[in-house]
Amino acid sequence: MFNRILKQMREKIRTCQYVMTLHAEEEMSDDDLTVFDVEHAILIGKIMERQKDHKTGEWKYLVKGKTLTGSEIVVVAKLSPTDKLVIITVYGK
């Protein structure tokens, strides 16, 4: 359903055109996740849901994937107007 968006997200990961919010970095640390886990989850995962941000009106996507060790995680991300992928938060499933 969101194949075009997922394809864009994967390209941003492959070309390192993404940024992590401080919140995402804190959540990664809390769950013992690395940036490689997040990249891997987006590269092999699927978009499970689209949500509209109440403050900005932008769409954000919940990508369900797996870490390098096979644990399930969800990455919440959006494509920004600056043409970057923004990793908003990450959590274990």
N, CA, C and O atoms as a CHARMM CRD file, in Angstrom:
* protein
*
  372
    1    1 MET  N      0.81200  -1.20000   0.00000 PROA 1      0.00000
    2    1 MET  CA     0.00000   0.00000   0.00000 PROA 1      0.00000
    3    1 MET  C      0.85400   1.26200   0.00000 PROA 1      0.00000
    4    1 MET  O      0.53800   2.23800  -0.67900 PROA 1      0.00000
    5    2 PHE  N      1.93700   1.22900   0.76800 PROA 2      0.00000
    6    2 PHE  CA     2.82400   2.39400   0.83400 PROA 2      0.00000
    7    2 PHE  C      4.17200   2.08800   0.18800 PROA 2      0.00000
    8    2 PHE  O      5.21400   2.52900   0.67300 PROA 2      0.00000
    9    3 ASN  N      4.14700   1.33300  -0.90300 PROA 3      0.00000
   10    3 ASN  CA     5.39200   0.88800  -1.54000 PROA 3      0.00000
   11    3 ASN  C      6.27800   2.04900  -1.98500 PROA 3      0.00000
   12    3 ASN  O      7.49700   1.99400  -1.82400 PROA 3      0.00000
   13    4 ARG  N      5.67500   3.09300  -2.54000 PROA 4      0.00000
   14    4 ARG  CA     6.45900   4.24000  -3.01900 PROA 4      0.00000
   15    4 ARG  C      7.16800   4.92700  -1.85700 PROA 4      0.00000
   16    4 ARG  O      8.33800   5.29300  -1.97300 PROA 4      0.00000
   17    5 ILE  N      6.47200   5.10200  -0.74900 PROA 5      0.00000
   18    5 ILE  CA     7.05700   5.74800   0.43000 PROA 5      0.00000
   19    5 ILE  C      8.17800   4.88200   1.00100 PROA 5      0.00000
   20    5 ILE  O      9.25300   5.38700   1.32400 PROA 5      0.00000
   21    6 LEU  N      7.92800   3.58700   1.12300 PROA 6      0.00000
   22    6 LEU  CA     8.94000   2.67900   1.66400 PROA 6      0.00000
   23    6 LEU  C     10.18000   2.66100   0.77500 PROA 6      0.00000
   24    6 LEU  O     11.30400   2.60900   1.27300 PROA 6      0.00000
   25    7 LYS  N      9.97600   2.70400  -0.52500 PROA 7      0.00000
   26    7 LYS  CA    11.10700   2.74800  -1.46000 PROA 7      0.00000
   27    7 LYS  C     11.93900   4.02000  -1.24300 PROA 7      0.00000
   28    7 LYS  O     13.16900   3.96900  -1.26900 PROA 7      0.00000
   29    8 GLN  N     11.26800   5.15700  -1.02800 PROA 8      0.00000
   30    8 GLN  CA    11.96900   6.41500  -0.75900 PROA 8      0.00000
   31    8 GLN  C     12.73900   6.32600   0.56300 PROA 8      0.00000
   32    8 GLN  O     13.88500   6.76600   0.64900 PROA 8      0.00000
   33    9 MET  N     12.11100   5.76000   1.57700 PROA 9      0.00000
   34    9 MET  CA    12.77600   5.61400   2.87200 PROA 9      0.00000
   35    9 MET  C     14.03200   4.76400   2.75000 PROA 9      0.00000
   36    9 MET  O     15.08000   5.10900   3.29600 PROA 9      0.00000
   37   10 ARG  N     13.92300   3.66400   2.04000 PROA 10     0.00000
   38   10 ARG  CA    15.07900   2.77400   1.86800 PROA 10     0.00000
   39   10 ARG  C     16.21500   3.47200   1.12300 PROA 10     0.00000
   40   10 ARG  O     17.38800   3.29000   1.44900 PROA 10     0.00000
   41   11 GLU  N     15.85900   4.25800   0.13700 PROA 11     0.00000
   42   11 GLU  CA    16.89200   4.99400  -0.60100 PROA 11     0.00000
   43   11 GLU  C     17.58300   6.00800   0.31300 PROA 11     0.00000
   44   11 GLU  O     18.79700   6.19400   0.22700 PROA 11     0.00000
   45   12 LYS  N     16.82200   6.65800   1.18000 PROA 12     0.00000
   46   12 LYS  CA    17.41000   7.61400   2.13300 PROA 12     0.00000
   47   12 LYS  C     18.36100   6.89600   3.09200 PROA 12     0.00000
   48   12 LYS  O     19.40400   7.44200   3.45100 PROA 12     0.00000
   49   13 ILE  N     18.01300   5.68500   3.50700 PROA 13     0.00000
   50   13 ILE  CA    18.90400   4.90700   4.37400 PROA 13     0.00000
   51   13 ILE  C     20.18000   4.54400   3.61200 PROA 13     0.00000
   52   13 ILE  O     21.28400   4.72700   4.12400 PROA 13     0.00000
   53   14 ARG  N     20.03000   4.03800   2.41000 PROA 14     0.00000
   54   14 ARG  CA    21.19200   3.60900   1.61200 PROA 14     0.00000
   55   14 ARG  C     22.15900   4.76000   1.32200 PROA 14     0.00000
   56   14 ARG  O     23.36900   4.54900   1.23500 PROA 14     0.00000
   57   15 THR  N     21.62800   5.97000   1.17500 PROA 15     0.00000
   58   15 THR  CA    22.46600   7.11900   0.82800 PROA 15     0.00000
   59   15 THR  C     22.77000   8.00800   2.03700 PROA 15     0.00000
   60   15 THR  O     23.28000   9.11900   1.89100 PROA 15     0.00000
   61   16 CYS  N     22.45000   7.50500   3.22600 PROA 16     0.00000
   62   16 CYS  CA    22.71200   8.22400   4.49500 PROA 16     0.00000
   63   16 CYS  C     22.07700   9.60700   4.52100 PROA 16     0.00000
   64   16 CYS  O     22.65900  10.55300   5.05200 PROA 16     0.00000
   65   17 GLN  N     20.90300   9.72000   3.95800 PROA 17     0.00000
   66   17 GLN  CA    20.17100  10.98600   3.96600 PROA 17     0.00000
   67   17 GLN  C     19.05700  10.93400   5.01000 PROA 17     0.00000
   68   17 GLN  O     17.87900  11.11100   4.70300 PROA 17     0.00000
   69   18 TYR  N     19.46700  10.68800   6.24100 PROA 18     0.00000
   70   18 TYR  CA    18.49400  10.63200   7.32200 PROA 18     0.00000
   71   18 TYR  C     19.08000  11.23400   8.58400 PROA 18     0.00000
   72   18 TYR  O     20.29500  11.35100   8.74000 PROA 18     0.00000
   73   19 VAL  N     18.18100  11.61400   9.47900 PROA 19     0.00000
   74   19 VAL  CA    18.58100  12.15200  10.78100 PROA 19     0.00000
   75   19 VAL  C     17.77100  11.44100  11.86100 PROA 19     0.00000
   76   19 VAL  O     16.65200  10.98500  11.62500 PROA 19     0.00000
   77   20 MET  N     18.36000  11.35900  13.04100 PROA 20     0.00000
   78   20 MET  CA    17.69900  10.76300  14.19700 PROA 20     0.00000
   79   20 MET  C     17.34200  11.87400  15.17000 PROA 20     0.00000
   80   20 MET  O     18.16400  12.74800  15.44600 PROA 20     0.00000
   81   21 THR  N     16.14400  11.84700  15.68300 PROA 21     0.00000
   82   21 THR  CA    15.79400  12.80000  16.73000 PROA 21     0.00000
   83   21 THR  C     16.48300  12.36100  18.02600 PROA 21     0.00000
   84   21 THR  O     16.88500  11.20700  18.17500 PROA 21     0.00000
   85   22 LEU  N     16.60400  13.29000  18.93600 PROA 22     0.00000
   86   22 LEU  CA    17.16700  12.96900  20.24300 PROA 22     0.00000
   87   22 LEU  C     16.31500  11.90200  20.92900 PROA 22     0.00000
   88   22 LEU  O     16.83700  11.00500  21.59100 PROA 22     0.00000
   89   23 HSD  N     15.01100  12.01200  20.76500 PROA 23     0.00000
   90   23 HSD  CA    14.11000  11.02900  21.35600 PROA 23     0.00000
   91   23 HSD  C     14.40200   9.62300  20.81100 PROA 23     0.00000
   92   23 HSD  O     14.44000   8.65700  21.57300 PROA 23     0.00000
   93   24 ALA  N     14.60600   9.51300  19.50100 PROA 24     0.00000
   94   24 ALA  CA    14.91000   8.21200  18.89700 PROA 24     0.00000
   95   24 ALA  C     16.22100   7.65800  19.45100 PROA 24     0.00000
   96   24 ALA  O     16.32000   6.46500  19.73600 PROA 24     0.00000
   97   25 GLU  N     17.22200   8.51700  19.60300 PROA 25     0.00000
   98   25 GLU  CA    18.51300   8.06500  20.13900 PROA 25     0.00000
   99   25 GLU  C     18.36600   7.58800  21.58200 PROA 25     0.00000
  100   25 GLU  O     18.98400   6.59900  21.97600 PROA 25     0.00000
  101   26 GLU  N     17.55100   8.28500  22.36600 PROA 26     0.00000
  102   26 GLU  CA    17.32500   7.87200  23.75600 PROA 26     0.00000
  103   26 GLU  C     16.60600   6.53400  23.81600 PROA 26     0.00000
  104   26 GLU  O     16.96800   5.67000  24.61500 PROA 26     0.00000
  105   27 GLU  N     15.59600   6.35800  22.98000 PROA 27     0.00000
  106   27 GLU  CA    14.85800   5.09500  22.95800 PROA 27     0.00000
  107   27 GLU  C     15.73800   3.94500  22.48100 PROA 27     0.00000
  108   27 GLU  O     15.64200   2.83400  23.00100 PROA 27     0.00000
  109   28 MET  N     16.58700   4.20300  21.50200 PROA 28     0.00000
  110   28 MET  CA    17.52800   3.17400  21.03600 PROA 28     0.00000
  111   28 MET  C     18.44200   2.74800  22.17600 PROA 28     0.00000
  112   28 MET  O     18.67700   1.55700  22.38500 PROA 28     0.00000
  113   29 SER  N     18.94300   3.70800  22.89600 PROA 29     0.00000
  114   29 SER  CA    19.83800   3.42200  24.01700 PROA 29     0.00000
  115   29 SER  C     19.11300   2.61200  25.09300 PROA 29     0.00000
  116   29 SER  O     19.66500   1.64700  25.62300 PROA 29     0.00000
  117   30 ASP  N     17.88800   3.00000  25.41200 PROA 30     0.00000
  118   30 ASP  CA    17.10100   2.29600  26.42500 PROA 30     0.00000
  119   30 ASP  C     16.84700   0.84100  26.04300 PROA 30     0.00000
  120   30 ASP  O     16.80400  -0.03300  26.90900 PROA 30     0.00000
  121   31 ASP  N     16.67800   0.57900  24.73900 PROA 31     0.00000
  122   31 ASP  CA    16.37100  -0.77600  24.26400 PROA 31     0.00000
  123   31 ASP  C     17.60900  -1.51600  23.74100 PROA 31     0.00000
  124   31 ASP  O     17.48800  -2.57600  23.12800 PROA 31     0.00000
  125   32 ASP  N     18.80300  -0.94900  23.98800 PROA 32     0.00000
  126   32 ASP  CA    20.06400  -1.55900  23.52600 PROA 32     0.00000
  127   32 ASP  C     20.06800  -1.80800  22.01600 PROA 32     0.00000
  128   32 ASP  O     20.49900  -2.86500  21.55400 PROA 32     0.00000
  129   33 LEU  N     19.58800  -0.83100  21.26000 PROA 33     0.00000
  130   33 LEU  CA    19.57100  -0.90800  19.80200 PROA 33     0.00000
  131   33 LEU  C     20.65800  -0.01100  19.22900 PROA 33     0.00000
  132   33 LEU  O     21.07400   0.96100  19.85800 PROA 33     0.00000
  133   34 THR  N     21.11100  -0.35000  18.02800 PROA 34     0.00000
  134   34 THR  CA    22.10600   0.46400  17.33500 PROA 34     0.00000
  135   34 THR  C     21.48400   1.09300  16.09400 PROA 34     0.00000
  136   34 THR  O     20.38300   0.73300  15.68000 PROA 34     0.00000
  137   35 VAL  N     22.20100   2.02300  15.52300 PROA 35     0.00000
  138   35 VAL  CA    21.74100   2.63900  14.28200 PROA 35     0.00000
  139   35 VAL  C     21.65200   1.58400  13.17900 PROA 35     0.00000
  140   35 VAL  O     20.81600   1.69200  12.28200 PROA 35     0.00000
  141   36 PHE  N     22.51100   0.56800  13.24400 PROA 36     0.00000
  142   36 PHE  CA    22.47100  -0.50000  12.24200 PROA 36     0.00000
  143   36 PHE  C     21.18400  -1.31800  12.36800 PROA 36     0.00000
  144   36 PHE  O     20.64500  -1.78300  11.36400 PROA 36     0.00000
  145   37 ASP  N     20.69100  -1.49700  13.59700 PROA 37     0.00000
  146   37 ASP  CA    19.41600  -2.18000  13.80000 PROA 37     0.00000
  147   37 ASP  C     18.27700  -1.40600  13.15400 PROA 37     0.00000
  148   37 ASP  O     17.40300  -1.99000  12.51200 PROA 37     0.00000
  149   38 VAL  N     18.29000  -0.09200  13.32700 PROA 38     0.00000
  150   38 VAL  CA    17.24700   0.76300  12.76300 PROA 38     0.00000
  151   38 VAL  C     17.31500   0.75300  11.23600 PROA 38     0.00000
  152   38 VAL  O     16.29000   0.62700  10.56600 PROA 38     0.00000
  153   39 GLU  N     18.51000   0.88400  10.69600 PROA 39     0.00000
  154   39 GLU  CA    18.67500   0.82700   9.24200 PROA 39     0.00000
  155   39 GLU  C     18.16200  -0.50300   8.69300 PROA 39     0.00000
  156   39 GLU  O     17.42100  -0.53500   7.71000 PROA 39     0.00000
  157   40 HSD  N     18.56000  -1.59500   9.33400 PROA 40     0.00000
  158   40 HSD  CA    18.15900  -2.92600   8.90000 PROA 40     0.00000
  159   40 HSD  C     16.64100  -3.08500   8.93000 PROA 40     0.00000
  160   40 HSD  O     16.05600  -3.64600   8.00400 PROA 40     0.00000
  161   41 ALA  N     16.00600  -2.59400   9.98900 PROA 41     0.00000
  162   41 ALA  CA    14.55300  -2.69800  10.11300 PROA 41     0.00000
  163   41 ALA  C     13.84800  -1.98900   8.95600 PROA 41     0.00000
  164   41 ALA  O     12.86200  -2.50100   8.42400 PROA 41     0.00000
  165   42 ILE  N     14.34300  -0.82600   8.56900 PROA 42     0.00000
  166   42 ILE  CA    13.72300  -0.09300   7.45600 PROA 42     0.00000
  167   42 ILE  C     14.00500  -0.79200   6.13300 PROA 42     0.00000
  168   42 ILE  O     13.13100  -0.87000   5.27000 PROA 42     0.00000
  169   43 LEU  N     15.21300  -1.29400   5.97400 PROA 43     0.00000
  170   43 LEU  CA    15.58300  -1.93800   4.71100 PROA 43     0.00000
  171   43 LEU  C     14.82600  -3.23800   4.45000 PROA 43     0.00000
  172   43 LEU  O     14.59800  -3.59200   3.29300 PROA 43     0.00000
  173   44 ILE  N     14.43500  -3.95200   5.50100 PROA 44     0.00000
  174   44 ILE  CA    13.72100  -5.22100   5.28400 PROA 44     0.00000
  175   44 ILE  C     12.27300  -5.18600   5.75500 PROA 44     0.00000
  176   44 ILE  O     11.51700  -6.12300   5.49900 PROA 44     0.00000
  177   45 GLY  N     11.88000  -4.11800   6.44100 PROA 45     0.00000
  178   45 GLY  CA    10.56200  -4.06400   7.06000 PROA 45     0.00000
  179   45 GLY  C      9.44100  -3.64400   6.12100 PROA 45     0.00000
  180   45 GLY  O      9.62900  -3.45200   4.92000 PROA 45     0.00000
  181   46 LYS  N      8.28500  -3.51200   6.71600 PROA 46     0.00000
  182   46 LYS  CA     7.07000  -3.10700   6.00100 PROA 46     0.00000
  183   46 LYS  C      6.39400  -1.97100   6.76400 PROA 46     0.00000
  184   46 LYS  O      6.42800  -1.93000   7.99400 PROA 46     0.00000
  185   47 ILE  N      5.79000  -1.06500   6.03400 PROA 47     0.00000
  186   47 ILE  CA     5.00700  -0.00800   6.66600 PROA 47     0.00000
  187   47 ILE  C      3.69300  -0.62700   7.12600 PROA 47     0.00000
  188   47 ILE  O      2.93100  -1.17400   6.32900 PROA 47     0.00000
  189   48 MET  N      3.44700  -0.52900   8.42200 PROA 48     0.00000
  190   48 MET  CA     2.25200  -1.11800   9.00500 PROA 48     0.00000
  191   48 MET  C      1.11700  -0.09700   9.15800 PROA 48     0.00000
  192   48 MET  O     -0.06000  -0.45500   9.18200 PROA 48     0.00000
  193   49 GLU  N      1.49500   1.17000   9.25900 PROA 49     0.00000
  194   49 GLU  CA     0.47400   2.18600   9.53800 PROA 49     0.00000
  195   49 GLU  C      0.98400   3.55400   9.14500 PROA 49     0.00000
  196   49 GLU  O      2.18600   3.81800   9.17300 PROA 49     0.00000
  197   50 ARG  N      0.05300   4.42200   8.77900 PROA 50     0.00000
  198   50 ARG  CA     0.35700   5.82700   8.51500 PROA 50     0.00000
  199   50 ARG  C     -0.46400   6.64800   9.49500 PROA 50     0.00000
  200   50 ARG  O     -1.64900   6.38500   9.69900 PROA 50     0.00000
  201   51 GLN  N      0.17600   7.65200  10.10500 PROA 51     0.00000
  202   51 GLN  CA    -0.50900   8.52000  11.05900 PROA 51     0.00000
  203   51 GLN  C     -0.23000   9.97100  10.70200 PROA 51     0.00000
  204   51 GLN  O      0.84700  10.30400  10.20800 PROA 51     0.00000
  205   52 LYS  N     -1.20300  10.82400  10.95300 PROA 52     0.00000
  206   52 LYS  CA    -1.01900  12.25200  10.72300 PROA 52     0.00000
  207   52 LYS  C     -0.58600  12.90500  12.02800 PROA 52     0.00000
  208   52 LYS  O     -1.24100  12.74300  13.05800 PROA 52     0.00000
  209   53 ASP  N      0.51600  13.63900  11.98400 PROA 53     0.00000
  210   53 ASP  CA     1.00500  14.34000  13.16500 PROA 53     0.00000
  211   53 ASP  C      0.05200  15.48100  13.48800 PROA 53     0.00000
  212   53 ASP  O     -0.23400  16.32700  12.64000 PROA 53     0.00000
  213   54 HSD  N     -0.43200  15.49400  14.71900 PROA 54     0.00000
  214   54 HSD  CA    -1.42800  16.50000  15.11000 PROA 54     0.00000
  215   54 HSD  C     -0.86800  17.92100  15.11800 PROA 54     0.00000
  216   54 HSD  O     -1.60000  18.87700  14.86500 PROA 54     0.00000
  217   55 LYS  N      0.41200  18.06200  15.40400 PROA 55     0.00000
  218   55 LYS  CA     1.01900  19.39200  15.48700 PROA 55     0.00000
  219   55 LYS  C      1.40700  19.93500  14.11900 PROA 55     0.00000
  220   55 LYS  O      1.11900  21.09000  13.80300 PROA 55     0.00000
  221   56 THR  N      2.06100  19.10300  13.30300 PROA 56     0.00000
  222   56 THR  CA     2.59600  19.59600  12.03000 PROA 56     0.00000
  223   56 THR  C      1.71300  19.28700  10.82900 PROA 56     0.00000
  224   56 THR  O      1.84400  19.91700   9.78000 PROA 56     0.00000
  225   57 GLY  N      0.81800  18.32300  10.98000 PROA 57     0.00000
  226   57 GLY  CA    -0.00100  17.91400   9.84600 PROA 57     0.00000
  227   57 GLY  C      0.73200  17.00500   8.88000 PROA 57     0.00000
  228   57 GLY  O      0.16800  16.61400   7.85800 PROA 57     0.00000
  229   58 GLU  N      1.98600  16.65500   9.18300 PROA 58     0.00000
  230   58 GLU  CA     2.77400  15.77500   8.31400 PROA 58     0.00000
  231   58 GLU  C      2.41000  14.31500   8.58100 PROA 58     0.00000
  232   58 GLU  O      1.96300  13.95300   9.66900 PROA 58     0.00000
  233   59 TRP  N      2.61600  13.49200   7.55600 PROA 59     0.00000
  234   59 TRP  CA     2.39500  12.05700   7.71000 PROA 59     0.00000
  235   59 TRP  C      3.63000  11.41000   8.30300 PROA 59     0.00000
  236   59 TRP  O      4.75500  11.73700   7.92500 PROA 59     0.00000
  237   60 LYS  N      3.41800  10.49000   9.23300 PROA 60     0.00000
  238   60 LYS  CA     4.51400   9.68200   9.76500 PROA 60     0.00000
  239   60 LYS  C      4.11500   8.22400   9.58700 PROA 60     0.00000
  240   60 LYS  O      2.93200   7.88700   9.55600 PROA 60     0.00000
  241   61 TYR  N      5.11300   7.37600   9.47300 PROA 61     0.00000
  242   61 TYR  CA     4.89200   5.97900   9.13000 PROA 61     0.00000
  243   61 TYR  C      5.50500   5.06000  10.17300 PROA 61     0.00000
  244   61 TYR  O      6.60600   5.31400  10.66100 PROA 61     0.00000
  245   62 LEU  N      4.79600   3.99800  10.51300 PROA 62     0.00000
  246   62 LEU  CA     5.29400   2.99300  11.44100 PROA 62     0.00000
  247   62 LEU  C      5.80700   1.82100  10.61600 PROA 62     0.00000
  248   62 LEU  O      5.03800   1.13300   9.94400 PROA 62     0.00000
  249   63 VAL  N      7.10600   1.60600  10.67500 PROA 63     0.00000
  250   63 VAL  CA     7.75400   0.54000   9.91800 PROA 63     0.00000
  251   63 VAL  C      8.10300  -0.58000  10.89000 PROA 63     0.00000
  252   63 VAL  O      8.87800  -0.38400  11.82600 PROA 63     0.00000
  253   64 LYS  N      7.52700  -1.75000  10.66100 PROA 64     0.00000
  254   64 LYS  CA     7.81700  -2.91500  11.49500 PROA 64     0.00000
  255   64 LYS  C      8.88700  -3.74100  10.79200 PROA 64     0.00000
  256   64 LYS  O      8.72300  -4.14000   9.63900 PROA 64     0.00000
  257   65 GLY  N      9.98700  -3.99000  11.50300 PROA 65     0.00000
  258   65 GLY  CA    11.08200  -4.74500  10.92300 PROA 65     0.00000
  259   65 GLY  C     11.81700  -5.52600  11.99200 PROA 65     0.00000
  260   65 GLY  O     11.32700  -5.70100  13.10700 PROA 65     0.00000
  261   66 LYS  N     12.99800  -5.99000  11.63200 PROA 66     0.00000
  262   66 LYS  CA    13.80900  -6.77400  12.56900 PROA 66     0.00000
  263   66 LYS  C     15.19200  -6.16900  12.71400 PROA 66     0.00000
  264   66 LYS  O     15.73700  -5.56400  11.79000 PROA 66     0.00000
  265   67 THR  N     15.74400  -6.35600  13.91500 PROA 67     0.00000
  266   67 THR  CA    17.11300  -5.92500  14.17400 PROA 67     0.00000
  267   67 THR  C     18.06500  -6.92000  13.52300 PROA 67     0.00000
  268   67 THR  O     17.63700  -7.91600  12.94100 PROA 67     0.00000
  269   68 LEU  N     19.34300  -6.64100  13.62800 PROA 68     0.00000
  270   68 LEU  CA    20.34600  -7.55300  13.08500 PROA 68     0.00000
  271   68 LEU  C     20.33200  -8.91000  13.78300 PROA 68     0.00000
  272   68 LEU  O     20.76000  -9.91200  13.21000 PROA 68     0.00000
  273   69 THR  N     19.84200  -8.94000  15.01500 PROA 69     0.00000
  274   69 THR  CA    19.77400 -10.20800  15.75800 PROA 69     0.00000
  275   69 THR  C     18.40200 -10.86700  15.64500 PROA 69     0.00000
  276   69 THR  O     18.18000 -11.91800  16.24500 PROA 69     0.00000
  277   70 GLY  N     17.48100 -10.27400  14.89100 PROA 70     0.00000
  278   70 GLY  CA    16.19100 -10.89100  14.64400 PROA 70     0.00000
  279   70 GLY  C     15.05500 -10.45700  15.54400 PROA 70     0.00000
  280   70 GLY  O     13.94200 -10.96500  15.41100 PROA 70     0.00000
  281   71 SER  N     15.30400  -9.52900  16.45800 PROA 71     0.00000
  282   71 SER  CA    14.22900  -9.02500  17.31400 PROA 71     0.00000
  283   71 SER  C     13.34800  -8.06800  16.52200 PROA 71     0.00000
  284   71 SER  O     13.83400  -7.32600  15.66900 PROA 71     0.00000
  285   72 GLU  N     12.04900  -8.09000  16.80800 PROA 72     0.00000
  286   72 GLU  CA    11.13100  -7.19100  16.12300 PROA 72     0.00000
  287   72 GLU  C     11.17500  -5.80200  16.74800 PROA 72     0.00000
  288   72 GLU  O     11.16600  -5.65700  17.97000 PROA 72     0.00000
  289   73 ILE  N     11.22400  -4.78600  15.89200 PROA 73     0.00000
  290   73 ILE  CA    11.15000  -3.40000  16.34700 PROA 73     0.00000
  291   73 ILE  C     10.22700  -2.62200  15.42400 PROA 73     0.00000
  292   73 ILE  O      9.92600  -3.04600  14.30800 PROA 73     0.00000
  293   74 VAL  N      9.79200  -1.48300  15.91500 PROA 74     0.00000
  294   74 VAL  CA     9.00300  -0.55200  15.11600 PROA 74     0.00000
  295   74 VAL  C      9.75900   0.76300  15.06100 PROA 74     0.00000
  296   74 VAL  O     10.20000   1.28900  16.08300 PROA 74     0.00000
  297   75 VAL  N      9.90100   1.28200  13.84800 PROA 75     0.00000
  298   75 VAL  CA    10.56100   2.57000  13.62800 PROA 75     0.00000
  299   75 VAL  C      9.48600   3.54600  13.15700 PROA 75     0.00000
  300   75 VAL  O      8.76900   3.27200  12.19400 PROA 75     0.00000
  301   76 VAL  N      9.37900   4.67600  13.83400 PROA 76     0.00000
  302   76 VAL  CA     8.44000   5.72100  13.42400 PROA 76     0.00000
  303   76 VAL  C      9.26200   6.77900  12.70500 PROA 76     0.00000
  304   76 VAL  O     10.19600   7.34300  13.27500 PROA 76     0.00000
  305   77 ALA  N      8.90800   7.04800  11.44400 PROA 77     0.00000
  306   77 ALA  CA     9.70800   7.95300  10.62300 PROA 77     0.00000
  307   77 ALA  C      8.81700   8.76000   9.68600 PROA 77     0.00000
  308   77 ALA  O      7.66100   8.41700   9.43800 PROA 77     0.00000
  309   78 LYS  N      9.39600   9.84500   9.17400 PROA 78     0.00000
  310   78 LYS  CA     8.67800  10.66100   8.19300 PROA 78     0.00000
  311   78 LYS  C      9.67700  11.19700   7.18000 PROA 78     0.00000
  312   78 LYS  O     10.87500  11.28200   7.44800 PROA 78     0.00000
  313   79 LEU  N      9.16400  11.55100   6.02500 PROA 79     0.00000
  314   79 LEU  CA     9.96500  12.21400   5.00200 PROA 79     0.00000
  315   79 LEU  C      9.75900  13.70600   5.19900 PROA 79     0.00000
  316   79 LEU  O      8.63300  14.19900   5.12800 PROA 79     0.00000
  317   80 SER  N     10.84900  14.42300   5.44600 PROA 80     0.00000
  318   80 SER  CA    10.73800  15.84500   5.77600 PROA 80     0.00000
  319   80 SER  C     10.73000  16.71200   4.51800 PROA 80     0.00000
  320   80 SER  O     11.12600  16.26600   3.44100 PROA 80     0.00000
  321   81 PRO  N     10.27800  17.95100   4.66800 PROA 81     0.00000
  322   81 PRO  CA    10.31400  18.89100   3.53700 PROA 81     0.00000
  323   81 PRO  C     11.74000  19.19000   3.06500 PROA 81     0.00000
  324   81 PRO  O     11.93300  19.67600   1.95100 PROA 81     0.00000
  325   82 THR  N     12.73800  18.90400   3.90400 PROA 82     0.00000
  326   82 THR  CA    14.13300  19.14100   3.52600 PROA 82     0.00000
  327   82 THR  C     14.72100  17.94700   2.77500 PROA 82     0.00000
  328   82 THR  O     15.92900  17.88700   2.54400 PROA 82     0.00000
  329   83 ASP  N     13.85900  16.99200   2.39200 PROA 83     0.00000
  330   83 ASP  CA    14.23900  15.82100   1.60600 PROA 83     0.00000
  331   83 ASP  C     15.11100  14.83800   2.38300 PROA 83     0.00000
  332   83 ASP  O     15.92900  14.12700   1.79800 PROA 83     0.00000
  333   84 LYS  N     14.93400  14.80100   3.69200 PROA 84     0.00000
  334   84 LYS  CA    15.62200  13.82500   4.54200 PROA 84     0.00000
  335   84 LYS  C     14.57900  12.90500   5.16400 PROA 84     0.00000
  336   84 LYS  O     13.40500  13.25600   5.28800 PROA 84     0.00000
  337   85 LEU  N     15.03500  11.73000   5.54700 PROA 85     0.00000
  338   85 LEU  CA    14.21000  10.83900   6.34100 PROA 85     0.00000
  339   85 LEU  C     14.47800  11.16200   7.80200 PROA 85     0.00000
  340   85 LEU  O     15.63300  11.20600   8.22600 PROA 85     0.00000
  341   86 VAL  N     13.43400  11.38600   8.56800 PROA 86     0.00000
  342   86 VAL  CA    13.57700  11.70300   9.98500 PROA 86     0.00000
  343   86 VAL  C     13.09500  10.50300  10.79600 PROA 86     0.00000
  344   86 VAL  O     11.93200  10.10900  10.71000 PROA 86     0.00000
  345   87 ILE  N     13.99800   9.93200  11.58000 PROA 87     0.00000
  346   87 ILE  CA    13.65400   8.83700  12.47600 PROA 87     0.00000
  347   87 ILE  C     13.14800   9.49000  13.75900 PROA 87     0.00000
  348   87 ILE  O     13.92300  10.10000  14.49500 PROA 87     0.00000
  349   88 ILE  N     11.85700   9.36300  14.02500 PROA 88     0.00000
  350   88 ILE  CA    11.22500  10.04900  15.15100 PROA 88     0.00000
  351   88 ILE  C     11.41800   9.27100  16.44200 PROA 88     0.00000
  352   88 ILE  O     11.81000   9.83800  17.46200 PROA 88     0.00000
  353   89 THR  N     11.14500   7.97900  16.39900 PROA 89     0.00000
  354   89 THR  CA    11.33400   7.12800  17.56900 PROA 89     0.00000
  355   89 THR  C     11.44900   5.67300  17.12400 PROA 89     0.00000
  356   89 THR  O     11.15900   5.31800  15.98100 PROA 89     0.00000
  357   90 VAL  N     11.88100   4.85500  18.06600 PROA 90     0.00000
  358   90 VAL  CA    12.09200   3.43000  17.82700 PROA 90     0.00000
  359   90 VAL  C     11.65900   2.69300  19.08700 PROA 90     0.00000
  360   90 VAL  O     11.91900   3.15700  20.19800 PROA 90     0.00000
  361   91 TYR  N     11.01000   1.56300  18.92600 PROA 91     0.00000
  362   91 TYR  CA    10.69100   0.77100  20.10600 PROA 91     0.00000
  363   91 TYR  C     10.63600  -0.71400  19.77000 PROA 91     0.00000
  364   91 TYR  O     10.31100  -1.11200  18.65200 PROA 91     0.00000
  365   92 GLY  N     10.96500  -1.51500  20.77600 PROA 92     0.00000
  366   92 GLY  CA    10.92500  -2.96600  20.63300 PROA 92     0.00000
  367   92 GLY  C      9.50000  -3.44500  20.62600 PROA 92     0.00000
  368   92 GLY  O      8.62000  -2.83700  21.23500 PROA 92     0.00000
  369   93 LYS  N      9.28000  -4.52900  19.94100 PROA 93     0.00000
  370   93 LYS  CA     7.92700  -5.08500  19.81200 PROA 93     0.00000
  371   93 LYS  C      7.71200  -6.17400  20.82000 PROA 93     0.00000
  372   93 LYS  O      6.63300  -6.76500  20.87000 PROA 93     0.00000
